[in-house]
Amino acid sequence: DHMVMSKHTSPHVTSFVEADVTNIVNWRNKVKKKFFEREGENITFTPIFIQAIAQAIKDFPMINVSVSGTTIIKKKDINIGMATALPSGNLIVPVIKNADQLNLVGLTKAVNLLANNARNNKLKPEDVQGGTYTMTNVGSFGNVMGTPIINQPQVAILSTDAIVRKPVVVTAADGSESIAIHPVGNLSMSWDHRAFDGAYSGRFLARVKQILESQDWSAEL
């Protein structure tokens, strides 16, 4: 019923970008063992994507709004919901509150705690309330592209799709080009056309892509 209502409420548009995540994959492979020994937590790609989204939202605050009639309501807090598949086959969306104020270690612990509590039916009512933006990870099931439905009353939802190795064009410092095999993933965002337009959506997704491809993640630990 909630998904049907969302489709009736919001004029959905979906935008796509492709991100080269070579640096992230290599960095995670290098640090995941030491990270677990130090923090007692497995670091996945999810908190990395959430951190990139939260940073980009600070640059594009209209992503973090809701629409009520003809009024746009801006949200002060950045609360990222993460769609989580349950063993029963159902779906629930626990929320990381003030995600922009957590570093990568904090986000990793929050993601793992909420995901484990969701799978063990231990979530509290407040754990699934107050979300301002949602991320879903269809890539964990091998999907390479998706068109998610907006989680009302939010105005956008981003799907992280499967990371696959594929040939890409690499430009060297001297401007020369070559073909290399890199891990690449699609990011697809469905958004409410009442809140903003395609140019704004495109710039936001480009910013998420830029953060994922260029940020020095080692500095986060």
Disulfide bonds with the S-S distance in Angstrom:
none
